[in-house]
Amino acid sequence: MELEQRDLKDDRIKLSEEFDFNDSETMIQFKIVYWGPGESGKTTNFFRLREKFDLLKLTRGYSIETTEGRTLWEDSLYLLFKFTLNDITFNIICHVVTCTGQERFLSTREYVLDGADGIMFIGDSDPEKIEQNKRSFRELIGFAKPKGIPYLIQLNKRDLENAIDIKKFKIQLGLPLQEKYPDGTYIVYPAEALQGKNVVKCFKDLILQVLFNYFKEDE
């Protein structure tokens, strides 16, 4: 199948809870990893997705946490859904996991990232966390770029009173200053994960990038 970047538009795609286990020809399995500094909102994104896609869950999901409620190993969830793009329907099995952001457990990341098809970087809008954002983003680039893994950047906690300016955030991370890439995806997705704002939008756009990458590699 030939998929063009111009196909990656919201009005051309649809998510449905219907899933056909008998249609193996259109069945695709992906692994999406949520990555970012500690307490940036990776697990909050995970919980919002679990709520939003309640009817699509293959598993209830699980979280492995410390006694303080911080992610120790990973959060993990499998989602099943039909994904329609340009009148072509795919049966998607999506494994959603989060990486711990705690630096003392960084050695676990390589295991969680193994087999990743797409990565969502969750940045923290707290200006005091900019160095953690930069360090975590450098780690992401070092892992994803050599392997050609698509990623999107979500800047969470936009409801903070002292939230960092998005332009300043882009400059600090060395990102383009325009709002969008030529394919229509945002350079940075502003989000408020606690309220679920833009959580699904980010997830859906990353799935599109993963699909594009999948068919590009298949050519």
C-alpha positions in Angstrom: 0.0 0.0 0.0 1.3 3.5 -0.8 0.6 6.0 1.9 1.5 9.7 1.4 2.1 12.3 4.1 -0.9 14.3 2.7 -3.1 11.3 3.8 -2.4 12.1 7.5 -5.4 14.3 8.0 -8.0 14.1 10.8 -10.9 14.0 8.4 -9.4 10.9 6.6 -9.1 8.7 9.7 -11.5 7.0 12.1 -11.2 4.9 15.3 -13.7 2.2 16.0 -14.1 -0.3 18.8 -15.0 -3.0 16.2 -12.2 -5.5 15.8 -12.2 -8.5 13.5 -10.0 -11.3 14.7 -10.6 -13.3 11.5 -9.2 -10.6 9.2 -5.5 -11.4 9.6 -4.6 -9.7 6.3 -5.2 -6.2 7.8 -4.1 -7.0 11.3 -1.1 -4.9 12.5 0.5 -4.9 15.9 2.4 -1.8 17.2 4.2 -0.8 20.4 3.9 2.8 21.6 6.2 4.0 24.3 5.6 7.1 26.5 8.9 8.6 27.4 10.0 11.7 29.3 11.4 13.1 32.6 10.1 12.0 36.0 6.6 13.2 36.9 6.0 14.9 33.5 2.7 13.1 33.1 3.5 9.8 31.3 1.4 7.7 33.6 -1.4 10.3 33.7 -1.5 10.0 29.8 -1.6 6.3 30.3 -4.6 6.5 32.6 -6.5 9.0 30.4 -6.0 6.6 27.4 -7.3 3.7 29.4 -10.4 5.7 30.3 -11.0 7.1 26.8 -10.6 3.7 25.1 -12.4 1.7 27.8 -14.3 -0.3 25.2 -11.2 -1.1 23.2 -9.1 -2.6 25.9 -7.8 -6.2 25.4 -6.4 -6.1 28.9 -7.1 -4.0 32.0 -3.5 -2.9 32.0 -1.2 -2.7 35.0 1.3 -0.3 36.6 4.4 -1.2 38.6 5.0 1.6 41.1 7.2 2.5 44.0 5.6 3.0 47.5 5.4 6.7 46.6 3.3 6.0 43.6 6.1 6.7 41.1 6.5 4.4 38.1 9.2 1.8 38.9 9.2 -0.4 35.8 6.4 0.4 33.4 2.7 0.9 32.8 1.3 -1.5 30.2 -1.9 -1.8 28.3 -3.1 -3.5 25.1 -5.8 -1.8 22.9 -7.7 -3.3 20.0 -9.4 -1.1 17.5 -10.2 -0.6 13.8 -8.4 2.3 12.2 -9.8 3.5 8.9 -7.7 5.6 6.7 -8.8 6.7 3.2 -11.5 4.0 3.2 -9.0 1.3 4.1 -9.5 -0.4 7.4 -6.8 -1.9 9.6 -7.2 -4.1 12.7 -4.7 -2.6 15.1 -3.3 -4.3 18.2 -1.6 -1.5 20.1 0.7 -2.2 23.1 1.0 1.1 25.1 3.7 1.3 27.7 5.4 4.0 29.7 9.1 4.3 30.7 10.1 5.3 34.2 11.4 8.8 34.4 13.3 8.2 37.6 17.0 8.5 36.9 17.9 5.8 39.4 16.0 3.3 37.3 17.2 4.4 33.9 18.7 1.0 33.2 15.2 -0.4 32.8 14.4 1.8 29.8 16.3 -0.2 27.2 14.0 -3.2 28.1 10.8 -1.2 27.9 11.9 0.4 24.6 12.8 -2.9 23.0 10.6 -3.3 19.9 9.1 0.2 20.0 7.3 1.4 16.8 6.6 4.9 18.0 7.5 7.1 21.0 5.6 9.9 22.7 7.8 12.3 24.5 6.1 14.0 27.4 7.7 17.3 28.4 7.0 19.2 31.6 5.8 22.8 31.4 7.4 23.7 34.7 10.3 26.1 33.8 12.4 24.5 36.6 12.2 21.2 34.8 13.8 22.4 31.5 17.1 20.7 32.1 15.4 17.4 32.8 13.4 17.9 29.6 16.5 18.5 27.6 18.4 15.6 29.1 15.5 13.2 28.5 14.9 14.5 25.0 18.6 13.9 24.1 18.3 10.3 25.4 15.2 9.9 23.2 16.9 11.2 20.1 19.9 9.0 20.8 17.6 6.0 20.8 15.0 6.8 18.2 17.0 8.5 15.4 19.4 5.7 14.6 16.5 3.2 14.4 14.2 5.5 12.4 11.4 5.3 15.1 8.8 8.1 14.7 8.1 10.3 17.7 5.9 13.2 18.7 6.4 15.8 21.4 3.7 16.6 24.0 4.3 19.5 26.3 2.1 18.6 29.3 0.8 20.7 32.2 -0.1 23.8 30.2 -2.5 24.8 32.9 0.4 25.7 35.2 0.4 29.4 36.1 4.1 29.7 35.3 4.1 27.3 32.3 7.1 27.8 30.1 6.5 29.6 26.8 6.2 27.0 23.9 8.6 29.0 21.8 11.2 29.0 24.6 10.7 25.3 25.1 11.4 24.7 21.4 14.5 26.8 21.5 15.8 24.9 24.5 15.3 21.6 22.8 16.6 22.7 19.5 13.2 22.3 17.7 11.9 24.2 14.6 10.0 27.3 15.6 7.1 26.9 13.3 3.8 25.5 14.6 3.6 22.4 12.3 5.6 20.2 10.0 4.7 20.0 6.3 2.6 16.9 7.0 0.4 18.8 9.4 1.6 17.3 12.6 2.5 19.8 15.4 6.1 20.4 16.4 4.9 20.5 20.0 1.4 19.4 21.2 0.3 21.4 24.2 -1.6 19.2 26.6 -3.3 19.0 30.0 -3.2 15.3 30.7 -5.0 15.5 34.1 -8.1 16.8 32.2 -7.4 14.6 29.2 -6.9 17.7 26.9 -5.1 16.7 23.7 -4.2 13.2 25.0 -6.2 11.3 22.4 -5.2 13.8 19.6 -1.5 13.1 20.3 -2.0 9.3 20.4 -4.0 9.3 17.2 -1.4 11.4 15.4 1.4 9.2 16.6 -0.5 6.1 15.3 -0.6 7.8 11.9 3.1 8.4 11.9 3.7 4.8 12.9 1.4 3.6 10.0 3.2 5.8 7.6 6.6 4.5 8.7 5.3 0.9 8.6 4.2 1.2 4.9 7.3 3.2 4.0 9.5 0.3 5.3 7.3 -2.2 3.5 7.9 -0.7 0.0 
